[in-house]
Amino acid sequence: MTTGAQPMRLRHTLLAALLLYGSGNALAQSDRALRIVVAAAAGGPSDFVARLLAPRLGEALHQNIVVDNRASANGVAGADIAAKAAPDGLTLAVGNSGTHAINAALYKRLPYDPLRDFAPISQLVVSPMVLVATPRLQYNTVADVIAAARREPNKLNIAIAGASGQLAGEALKAQMKIALNNVPYKGGVPATLAVIGGESDVSLLTLQGAVAQINAGRIKALGVTTLRRTPALPNVPTMAESGVEGFDFGVWHGLFAPAGTPDAIVRKLNAEVVRILNLAESKQRLAPEGYEVIAGTPEQFTIVLKREIGRYRKIVVDAGIPRE
């Protein structure tokens, strides 16, 4: 007699087999929705990208898709859920430079390994952080802040909204040989409010979290952290243009499957995701939010992951940041 578990395993095996042979309707054979785990709360950058992808990907695969938000400190718990999911093509994850590079540098005992426990499908998008200053300061450029920090080391407070901003700030301090006083806050909103009110002088914030306050004149944008300017703030120079040579700290997002997911499934998903992101309508939605499409192959994504993990580990060591 067949047990209840056996039919479920059989369905998953058939799913993989159908995908291996390229059936466009393969995922419709499953009685489960495809789940995209987002290791952050609804409304954030990773969630925005996941919800842009989900409808189009569902149409292409003839499959219901559910975005599953699992917010946690630095995205650790959510990423771990995805890492330990069955490699059957029915669980994916939108990770980012925090969950899959910075966490590997900050945590000694991370419950997942960003390289070993995931099958990279594709990078998706990248967006800059932006160095902002309180309007109460007379500083209007990155050079102004650097000069002030050199004149009076540790006098300027930099609001720390999260690990990405902290490590980008440490890289800035090391490269320009300046001292800023780190003031940690529990997220982007309180850090932004601290800069608006003058409690902190400057901060490195995600573009999506800062652009409304910049446009309203409540904070001043001094420089963006990618090598190219962003369409969302076209008049704001890059940090590199402002004298911080080669400074490149974009916040990227990528799509992953659990390790062990059949290669044919990974390749099919990659092809669809790259196609969807390069649609004109996708780019039209992404550009005003400051996102640049960087979709590519799984192999290219793996190279980026290894490079990013190494880069952030060096920053942590050089800055003397204790690993948790």
N, C-alpha and C positions, 0 to 999 in steps of 0.2 A: 504493500500500500504506500502511496506517495505522501510524504509529510508536507505540512504547510510551508516549511522553509524551502523545500525543493522546487516548487513552481516559481517562487520568487527568484531563486538563483538561476533557474532556467530562463526566465524572462530577461534577466540581466545579461546572461550569456548570449541570448538571441539578439539583444540590443547591440552588444559589441560586434557580433557577427554581421549584423545588417549594416552597421556603420563601416565595418571593414570592407564591405563590398559596395559602399558608396550610395546606399539607398537614401534618397532625399526624405523619405517618410519614416526613417528608422526609429527616431525617438518617439514617434506617435504610437509605437508598439508597447511602450511602457505605461503602466497605470500610475506612475509617479510623475510629478512635475519636475522639470530640471530646476535645480536650486542654485542661485548665485549668492554665495555668502559674502557679505560686506562687513568687514571688521570695524564698523563705525556706525554711529547713529544716522538715522535718515536725515537727508538734507545736506550732508557734507559732500566734499569733492568726490570721494570714492562712490558714494551712493548716487550722485549725479551721473557719473559715467556708467555705472551699472544699469541705471534706469533708462539711459539713452540706448544702450545696447539691447536690453531685454526684449522689447517688442519686435525689433527687426530680426534678432536671432531666433526668436520663437517662430516667426513667419517662415524663415529659411529652413528650420528644422521640423516644422509642423509639430511643435511641442509647446505645451504650457511652460512658462518660466516664472519662477517666484524669486524676488529679491529678498534675502533673509538677512536683516540687519542684526549684527551681534556686537554691540558697542562694549568696549572694555578698555582698561588702561593700556595705551599704546597699541591697541589692536591685538594684544597677545592671545586672549581667549578666543576671539573670532577666527584668527588665523589657525589656531590649533584645532578648532572644530573642522575646518576645511581640510587640514593636513591629515586628519584621522578618518575622513569619510571614505566610503567604498570607492575604488577606482573604476567606476562603471559608466562614467560619462554623464552622470546625473547630478553631480555636485561640482561646481566650479567656485572660484573665489576671485574677487577683485582685491588684490593686494596693492601695496604702494611702497615707496622708498622707506617709509617708517616700518611697516610690518615685515618687509623682506630684506632690508639692508641695515637700517639703523638699529633695529632690535637685536640683530646678530652681533652688533658692536657693543651694545649697552648691557646685555644680559649674559651672565655666565651660564645659567641653567635655563635657557629658553626651551619651552616644552616641545618645540618643533624645530627642525632644521630647514631654513629657507631653500637650500639647494637639494638636500637629500629627500625631503618629504613632499616635494611638489614637482609637477611636470609643467614648466613654463609653456604657455600657449602663445602669447604675444604681449609686448608692451602695448599700451593703448594711447595714452596722452601724457604730456608733461606741461606743467605750468610753473611760473616763477613764484618765489616769495618776493616780498617787497620790503625794503628798509624804509621805515616811516619814522617821523619825528613829531613831537608835540608842537602845535602852533606857538606855544609860549617861548620856544627857543628861536633865536635869530638865524639858526643854521638852515640853509636851503639846499645844500648839496652834500653828497657823500664826503667830498673833500673837507667841507666845513666840520663835519663830525670827527673825521680822522684827526684834523689839526687840533680840535678842542681836546680830544682824548689824549693826544700827545702832550699838550700843555699841562693838563691836569689829570693824570692817570687815576682811574677808578672814580672820578667825580660823576660822570654820566651814568645813569641807570639804564640798563637795557632790559625790557620786559621779556621774559622767557615764556612763550606760550606752549611749547612742546619740544619734543626731542629734535625735530627737524630744524626749528629756529635756533635751538641751543647749539647744535653742532655747526650750523652755518655761521653762527656768531663766533664760535671758537675758532673756526677757520679764518674768519675775517680778522680777528684779533691777532692770530699767529702771523698771518701774511703781512699785515700792516704794522705789526709790533706796537699795538696799542692795548690799553687796559680799560675795560668797561665793567661796571658792577652788575653782575647778573641778579635779577629779581624774578624769581619764578612765580607764575600764575597758573591757575587751574584751567587752562584752555585759552583759545583765541579771543573770546569775548571779553573776559576780565582783563587780559593783557591790552586789548585795544582800548578799553575804557580807561586803563591806567595811563596810556599815552595821551588820550584825549584830555584827561584831567590834569596832566602834567606830573602825575605821581611817578611815572617813568618817562625818560627823555626820548628814547628810541626803542624800536622793536623790529624784529624780522617776522613778518606775518604772512600767512598764505594770501595769495592775491584775492581769492574768492571771499575771504573773511574781511579784507581791508578795503576793497574797491568802493563800496558804497560810502564809507566814511571819508575816503580820499576825495571822492567826487563832491561830497557835501562840504568839504573844506574843514572837517573836524580834525584831520591829521594830514601831515605833509608827506607825500611820496618822494623819496630821494633817489632810489635806485632799485632796479629789479635784478634778481639773482641768476637769470639765465643769460646766455651769450647773445641772444637776440631780444630786441624790444618786444613787448606784448601789444597786440591790437587793443587790448582792454585799457591800456594806459600808454598810448603811442608817444606821448611827449615826455615820458619818464625815461631817462637814460639807463643803460645797464650798469652794473657795478664795474664791469670791465671798462666801459667808456668813461667811467668816473675815476679811473686811476687804479682800480684793484684788478690788476692784470690776470686774465684767465679765470676769473671768479665765476663758477658755474654750479649752482645748487638748485636745480629745478626739482620740484616734487612730482615724481612720475607715478603712474598707475598702470597696473598690468593684470592680465587674466591668467589664472593658474587652474590646473586640475590636480587632484591628489596624485602622488607618485604611483606608478604602476598602471595608470590609465593607458589603454592601448594606443600605440602611435597613430594608427589610422583615425581614431577619434580626435586626438590632438591636432592632426593635420586638417581634418575637416573643419573643426572649430576655428583653427587659425585662418583658413581660407575665408570663412564667412565673416569673421570679426574684422579682418583687414578690409574686406569688401565694404562692410557696413560703415566703418570709420572713414573710409575715403569717399563716401557718398557726399555730394554737394550739400544736401540738407543736414547731414551730421556735422560737417565742418561749419556750417552757418550757425548751428546751435552752440558749438564748442568755442569758436573764436571770440565772441563777445565776453565769454566767461574767462578768457585768458588761457585756454587750452590749445596746445599744438599737437596734432596727430603724429605719432611716431610708431605706428603699427609696423611690425616686421616678423621675422621668422622665429620659431622657438630657439634656434641656435643663436641668433643675434641677441635674444633676450637673455639667454644663459650667460653669454659673455658680459652683458651689462650687469647682471646680478653679481657675478664674481668680482667685477671691478668695483662696484659700489660698496659691497661688503668690505673689501680690502681698504677702500678709501676711508670709510667711516670708522673702521677699527683704528686706523692710524690717527685720525683726529682725536678719538677718545683717549688713546695712549698718550699722544703729545700734549693734550690738555690736562692730563691727570684726572680725568673723570672716573670716579669709582664705578666698577661694573657691579650690577645688582645680582 
